Amino acid sequence: MTQIHWGILATGTIAKKFADTLSQLTDCGTMLAVASRSSASANSFAAEYNIPKAYGTYQDLVCDPEIDVIYIASPHSMHYAHARLCLENGKNVLCEKSFTVNAAQAAALTQLAKEKNLFIMEAFWTKFLPAYQLLNKTIADGAIGELTHFRAQYGFAPIGARYIRKLDPALAGGALLDIGVYAIGVAAMLLGYQPKQLYSSAIIGEYGTDTFNSIMLEYENNVTAHLITTIGSPIDAHAVLFGTAGHIILPGFSALQGFTVEKSDGTRYTVESPFEINGFEYQIRETVACLRAKKLESTIMSHQDTLAVMRLMDKARSDWRLVFPCEGTPA
Ligand SMILES: NC(=O)c1ccc[n+]([C@@H]2O[C@H](COP(=O)([O-])OP(=O)(O)OC[C@H]3O[C@@H](n4cnc5c(N)ncnc54)[C@H](OP(=O)(O)O)[C@@H]3O)[C@@H](O)[C@H]2O)c1
């Protein structure tokens, strides 16, 4: 697959950011088609991003024989059905986070992709950011000694219809799947995907989903993480990684562009790593590299990594007895 033809499924906020990014990349294929539930929305999106084909149904997109890979940008509750639709019609998939609503759906999708010999990856863009490669090197070089604790907090306060949409149980809303996935995902990147224990609590709001959650992860050797995410309160995304010889401050940890090391001996320095475009370029390049290499799975964001985070989120929701209306046993 030398020339890669992308399709975009859904025309919301993040689909626009994705299209904007892809249109600035010269070596990552071309956007050939976009699909929306409405022809008007597909047409206007296609016009804005110079996309040759616009479809008024998602089904039409997956049936287009010229499309190689589809980026899914629909709400969480629909990722499973939309990814399945793509795979069953022979399309490779890059699917927005949270990958699915639960681990059973995620396992079913990755299994189906393997059976169909197709690539699928969660668009967990944070994991591809160069700043995290620099951070990993800093940790491995022993800048703060042995890791002991990770703390992360992130919240935002949408208003009006957006607030309701973000918390809507029918769309698998709530803080956990929307932004808690960043805190858990980064904790897993830094401390590991298999904590011994997860302890959690949440405030379930008027719409029946979590407006606030607090998650503690416990690893071997008493290494811990404490993660707080909320919808309804503006809390800057901020994290700190502690070690036996200092700590590292991660401002905007979900969209990391640099960090500050503060050692116990008083040494302090900042490492900058600005995005080339907006941060989405790295996950797009990884998808394209995998497709060109005929890989069915990214080694950076593996199926196991996605499944491990989904299982942790399942455990948290089971602590809160939070079940989404769309949940059921995958077919
Ligand atoms: N990576 C990131 O930085 C980032 C940031 C924000 C969101 N996200 C993720 O991206 C996904 C979409 O988020 P978003 O903020 O783009 O949402 P959004 O603005 O609400 O857009 C979602 C789109 O999904 C389609 N859709 C299909 N069925 C729908 C339904 N029943 N209700 C509403 N929309 C429906 C719609 O497109 P059509 O009308 O065209 O069919 C809609 O525009 C989520 O998984 C979210 O977690 C990622």
The ligand as an SDF file (V2000), in Angstrom:
LIG
                    3D

 48 52  0  0  0  0  0  0  0  0999 V2000
   -7.9830   12.8910   20.5500 N   0  0  0  0  0  0  0  0  0  0  0  0
   -8.5340   13.9790   21.0490 C   0  0  0  0  0  0  0  0  0  0  0  0
   -7.8580   14.9730   21.3310 O   0  0  0  0  0  0  0  0  0  0  0  0
  -10.0030   14.0320   21.2390 C   0  0  0  0  0  0  0  0  0  0  0  0
  -10.6240   15.2270   21.5890 C   0  0  0  0  0  0  0  0  0  0  0  0
  -12.0010   15.2580   21.6720 C   0  0  0  0  0  0  0  0  0  0  0  0
  -12.7310   14.1030   21.4470 C   0  0  0  0  0  0  0  0  0  0  0  0
  -12.0910   12.9480   21.1470 N   0  0  0  0  0  0  0  0  0  0  0  0
  -12.8520   11.7100   20.9170 C   0  0  0  0  0  0  0  0  0  0  0  0
  -13.4260   11.7910   19.6100 O   0  0  0  0  0  0  0  0  0  0  0  0
  -14.7100   11.1980   19.5880 C   0  0  0  0  0  0  0  0  0  0  0  0
  -15.7100   12.2170   19.1050 C   0  0  0  0  0  0  0  0  0  0  0  0
  -15.6410   13.3570   19.9180 O   0  0  0  0  0  0  0  0  0  0  0  0
  -16.0440   14.8070   19.3650 P   0  0  0  0  0  0  0  0  0  0  0  0
  -15.6370   15.7510   20.4310 O   0  0  0  0  0  0  0  0  0  0  0  0
  -15.5510   15.0100   17.9970 O   0  0  0  0  0  0  0  0  0  0  0  0
  -17.6290   14.6670   19.3650 O   0  0  0  0  0  0  0  0  0  0  0  0
  -18.6680   15.5210   18.4990 P   0  0  0  0  0  0  0  0  0  0  0  0
  -18.1410   16.8580   18.2040 O   0  0  0  0  0  0  0  0  0  0  0  0
  -19.9600   15.4130   19.2150 O   0  0  0  0  0  0  0  0  0  0  0  0
  -18.7460   14.7120   17.1400 O   0  0  0  0  0  0  0  0  0  0  0  0
  -19.1640   13.3840   17.1190 C   0  0  0  0  0  0  0  0  0  0  0  0
  -19.7080   13.0810   15.7370 C   0  0  0  0  0  0  0  0  0  0  0  0
  -20.1480   11.7260   15.7340 O   0  0  0  0  0  0  0  0  0  0  0  0
  -21.2120   11.5620   14.8310 C   0  0  0  0  0  0  0  0  0  0  0  0
  -22.3530   10.8810   15.4720 N   0  0  0  0  0  0  0  0  0  0  0  0
  -22.8590    9.6960   15.1040 C   0  0  0  0  0  0  0  0  0  0  0  0
  -23.8980    9.3560   15.8490 N   0  0  0  0  0  0  0  0  0  0  0  0
  -24.0520   10.3460   16.7480 C   0  0  0  0  0  0  0  0  0  0  0  0
  -24.9810   10.5770   17.8060 C   0  0  0  0  0  0  0  0  0  0  0  0
  -25.9740    9.7090   18.1020 N   0  0  0  0  0  0  0  0  0  0  0  0
  -24.8690   11.6960   18.5220 N   0  0  0  0  0  0  0  0  0  0  0  0
  -23.8910   12.5710   18.2690 C   0  0  0  0  0  0  0  0  0  0  0  0
  -22.9810   12.4130   17.2670 N   0  0  0  0  0  0  0  0  0  0  0  0
  -23.0710   11.3150   16.5190 C   0  0  0  0  0  0  0  0  0  0  0  0
  -21.6230   12.9650   14.3760 C   0  0  0  0  0  0  0  0  0  0  0  0
  -21.1040   13.1400   13.0730 O   0  0  0  0  0  0  0  0  0  0  0  0
  -22.0790   13.1780   11.8000 P   0  0  0  0  0  0  0  0  0  0  0  0
  -23.2200   14.0770   12.1910 O   0  0  0  0  0  0  0  0  0  0  0  0
  -21.2160   13.6990   10.7510 O   0  0  0  0  0  0  0  0  0  0  0  0
  -22.5360   11.7710   11.5340 O   0  0  0  0  0  0  0  0  0  0  0  0
  -20.9080   13.9020   15.3190 C   0  0  0  0  0  0  0  0  0  0  0  0
  -20.5480   15.1150   14.7380 O   0  0  0  0  0  0  0  0  0  0  0  0
  -14.9270   10.6770   21.0110 C   0  0  0  0  0  0  0  0  0  0  0  0
  -14.5060    9.3410   21.0670 O   0  0  0  0  0  0  0  0  0  0  0  0
  -14.0030   11.5390   21.8600 C   0  0  0  0  0  0  0  0  0  0  0  0
  -13.5720   10.9430   23.0740 O   0  0  0  0  0  0  0  0  0  0  0  0
  -10.7550   12.8980   21.0080 C   0  0  0  0  0  0  0  0  0  0  0  0
  1  2  1  0
  2  3  2  0
  2  4  1  0
  4  5  1  0
  4 48  2  0
  5  6  2  0
  6  7  1  0
  7  8  2  0
  8  9  1  0
  8 48  1  0
  9 10  1  0
  9 46  1  0
 10 11  1  0
 11 12  1  0
 11 44  1  0
 12 13  1  0
 13 14  1  0
 14 15  2  0
 14 16  1  0
 14 17  1  0
 17 18  1  0
 18 19  2  0
 18 20  1  0
 18 21  1  0
 21 22  1  0
 22 23  1  0
 23 24  1  0
 23 42  1  0
 24 25  1  0
 25 26  1  0
 25 36  1  0
 26 27  1  0
 26 35  1  0
 27 28  2  0
 28 29  1  0
 29 30  1  0
 29 35  2  0
 30 31  1  0
 30 32  2  0
 32 33  1  0
 33 34  2  0
 34 35  1  0
 36 37  1  0
 36 42  1  0
 37 38  1  0
 38 39  2  0
 38 40  1  0
 38 41  1  0
 42 43  1  0
 44 45  1  0
 44 46  1  0
 46 47  1  0
M  CHG  2   8   1  16  -1
M  END
$$$$
